[in-house]
């Protein structure tokens, strides 16, 4: 009979063993009758269960039964007492019927249980609750009878359920573990049993052990608080109070025995499970290792073996890189399995199972060799693709630079001036230098790629497999040769363009110098008209001015000749460059126009200086000879001075007329007035000399006339 099968009845508390004892150390059985109708069948079943709990030794001491009839009719009490005769007649030594304080006295006078003692087999007494202590110590009575014994019926029921559950589960578990361990020791493991050692045959051993330890701890705590057959607390005659489970003193050693046996069998079973797990784990690892090795040496190697191209452009190489990344992604999943397997094998090796060490090391070495070889092939392929991408990228950049350089060379050169040509030429040289540098980088990357492909290892493990790289090698050489030819063509065109641009620089320089010559002539003309205005105060000064004028004209002539030569050079350069329209087209007319103006002005200046020289010479002769003369001057001398002087004065008032009809005066009006004043002064002096000479001649004539008559 188990508590779990009659749990609803037990919860009704129709009867209970409180743990208290009478003065003979007999157990006290309490039947708390209530106002409701009590089922005799349920009460009988409860009594049968309760009487199955104590040991035979406890039963031999006899029971003291307390029938609480304070809330129940007399007929029910009588029925219960008579039922005890049939249920536990041999175990009952005393029945205490607790009567109400006011009832039964008159009703029971006609019936005395003591007269029935021989027939019943036990003594029955009627007693009030307050007088129950005459037979039982207060510390052995519960609070409803005025005692101090603590009792929780639902706690007792739950503890009883735990004890019975543990006993049942541990007993069953011990039987199953013993069978499994015996079969394992005999070399006949239970094949139907799953290999996972954490799942027990019927119950979880950890849970059962934990339940047993908690139960044992509870029992030991009760034993510590009580004594043999009872718990702590003193009483009359050495009888002490005890807790509800103390009637199960045999439960403690039983639980301890079950726990010891269970721990022993469970330890053996754990070792069995460990062996099973080790074998299963080793088989699983071996299967996974072979799975990884077979894939890497099969599909993985085949994927790499078919990937040999390097592409013929950046886009093609990028597509190959994407394909390689997909292959790497697939390999990464297997490499992750390899890492996990390697960790598992390392853990097993550290465990130190001698039987498995050699096999584990062999598996570990095989797996590592395959994975490392495959990883090296993946890395090699990635490096080749990266080098190919860099090679194609450099080739594309170089091609774009060559296209840009070719575009510059094919475009018409129409710069505005020599500085622009110099800047364009510098830019062209920089472009060519950049192309040369890019071509050198392309050669280096191409050679590096060729070296990689020539030094590649075999793709199959331990086998030499010839690899056809001729197409890739030819492509690399073809790209480098093509770029070299394009660069050479551009260099040739650059040489031609450089010569043409240098000629254009020279053309612009000639045109610029010719324009400068025109400006110089213009400045000489301006200086001739504005500053070359003096005619000299005497013959010597005029001669000096004439000499300076000739040198000035020679400078102007050299400038004009230099400009003419530059313009002739521009004509030749234009013919060479096939430039029909240039800015030099209007430079020659400007040069000729300025030169003609300068020539007219220089001639006019020459004439004026020559006239001034003649005037000063005639005036000097008149004035010098006049002061020392013995004989009188001829009138022609005076007329010459006057004629030349007046002509010179008239010339000073006349402007220079250029070939285009424009006019320009020498110097400022003040400059001309100063020169004219000097001439007039000398004319006046010459006139005075002439008057003096005429007067002297007149006096001589008069003197001669006077002498003549005297002589006659």
Order of alpha helices (4+ residues) and beta strands (2+ residues): alpha-beta-beta-alpha-alpha-beta-alpha-beta-alpha-beta-alpha-alpha-beta-beta-alpha-alpha-alpha-alpha-alpha-alpha-alpha-alpha-alpha-beta-beta-alpha
